[in-house]
Amino acid sequence: MTNSATGSGARPRSVIFYDIPADARFPLVSKLASAAWEKGRRLIVRAFPEQAPALDEHLWVFREEAFVPHEVALDAASLLDPEARIVIVTRDVAPIAADILVQLAPCELAFARGFETVIDLVDATDDLRLNASRARFKAWSDAGLRPELKKTA
């Protein structure tokens, strides 16, 4: 599936919510990005602006034997490599045609609908963010999907 990020009625094949500790979020994103890279898939990570620099650094150093090639981009025009397969964004933009969206930060449902797979990392840092994660889970359910919840300690 090619992402148009228009929310034009497309719908993901799978939506997975990970309820994991805050300190496990970057390592999980790194594993997901690495797996996508190795399989030749394209992935966008939606992050908060304050998270992007640290995540950028983490993707370069998280594995001793290799890094995950990636970019941080505001839009397609700001991409250094037009063939980039892993891109970190800080707003609802799709600078590459990706089939996987990883949400470190929430995005609009219309944007997320443009991806084949949506991976939402539950944010339990405070009640407001936790309730927003729950609302996204409910919105996917109300849209006729069965989001999967994976919990780890």
C-alpha positions in Angstrom: 0.0 0.0 0.0 1.3 3.4 -0.8 0.7 6.1 1.7 -1.2 9.1 0.5 -1.7 10.5 4.0 -5.0 11.9 2.9 -7.2 9.6 4.9 -9.2 9.0 1.7 -11.1 6.1 3.1 -8.1 3.7 3.2 -7.8 1.7 6.3 -4.9 -0.2 7.9 -4.7 -4.0 7.8 -3.4 -4.0 11.4 -3.3 -1.6 14.3 -1.1 -2.5 17.2 -0.9 -0.7 20.5 2.2 -1.4 22.6 1.8 -0.6 26.4 5.4 -0.5 27.4 7.5 1.4 29.9 8.7 4.9 28.8 12.4 3.7 28.7 11.5 0.9 26.3 10.0 3.2 23.7 13.2 4.2 21.7 14.5 0.6 21.8 11.2 -0.7 20.4 11.1 2.0 17.7 14.7 1.1 16.8 13.9 -2.6 16.5 10.8 -1.9 14.4 12.8 0.5 12.1 15.6 -2.1 11.8 13.2 -4.8 10.9 11.5 -2.6 8.3 14.8 -1.7 6.8 16.0 -5.3 6.6 12.8 -6.3 4.8 12.9 -3.4 2.4 9.8 -1.7 3.8 9.2 2.0 4.4 8.4 3.3 7.8 7.5 6.7 9.2 8.0 7.5 12.9 5.7 10.3 14.2 7.5 11.9 17.1 7.1 14.9 19.3 9.5 17.7 18.2 11.4 17.4 21.5 11.9 13.6 20.9 13.1 13.7 17.3 16.8 14.7 18.0 17.2 12.0 20.7 15.5 9.3 18.5 17.7 10.4 15.6 20.8 9.8 17.7 19.4 6.5 19.1 18.8 5.1 15.6 22.5 5.7 14.7 23.9 4.0 17.8 21.4 1.5 19.1 23.2 -1.5 17.6 26.9 -1.9 17.9 27.3 -3.8 14.7 25.2 -1.5 12.5 23.0 1.6 12.4 19.6 2.1 10.9 19.8 4.5 7.9 17.1 7.2 8.4 16.3 10.8 8.1 14.4 13.5 10.1 12.3 15.5 7.6 9.6 18.1 7.7 8.3 17.2 4.3 9.4 15.5 1.0 11.3 18.7 -0.1 13.6 18.5 3.0 14.6 14.8 2.4 18.4 14.5 1.7 17.9 11.1 0.2 14.9 10.7 -2.0 15.2 6.9 -1.6 15.0 7.1 2.2 13.0 4.2 3.8 12.9 5.2 7.5 11.9 8.8 8.2 11.2 10.6 11.5 8.5 13.4 11.3 7.2 15.8 13.9 3.8 16.5 12.3 1.3 14.7 10.2 3.3 14.6 6.9 4.4 11.7 4.8 7.7 12.7 3.0 8.0 9.1 1.7 5.4 6.5 0.5 5.5 4.4 3.6 3.3 1.4 4.6 4.2 1.5 8.3 3.5 4.3 10.8 4.9 4.2 14.3 3.3 6.7 16.7 5.6 7.9 19.4 3.4 11.0 19.3 -0.3 11.0 18.4 -1.5 11.9 15.0 -4.9 12.4 13.3 -6.8 9.3 12.5 -7.2 10.5 8.9 -3.4 10.6 8.5 -2.9 7.2 10.1 -5.5 5.6 7.8 -3.1 6.0 4.9 -0.8 3.3 6.3 -1.1 -0.5 6.0 0.2 -1.0 9.6 -0.2 1.4 12.4 1.9 0.9 15.6 0.8 3.1 18.5 3.0 3.3 21.6 0.7 4.0 24.5 1.8 7.1 26.4 1.1 6.6 30.1 3.3 9.5 31.3 0.2 11.2 32.7 -3.6 10.7 32.8 -4.3 13.1 29.9 -1.9 11.2 27.5 -3.1 7.8 28.7 -6.7 8.8 28.1 -5.8 10.0 24.6 -4.2 6.6 23.9 -7.4 4.9 25.0 -9.4 7.3 22.8 -7.3 6.3 19.8 -7.8 2.6 20.6 -11.6 3.2 20.8 -11.6 5.2 17.5 -10.0 2.3 15.6 -12.5 -0.1 17.2 -15.4 2.3 16.2 -13.9 2.3 12.7 -14.5 -1.4 12.4 -10.9 -2.6 13.2 -9.8 -4.8 16.0 -6.7 -3.1 17.4 -4.3 -5.5 19.1 -2.9 -4.6 22.5 0.6 -5.9 23.5 1.8 -5.3 27.0 5.2 -5.7 28.5 6.7 -4.9 31.8 
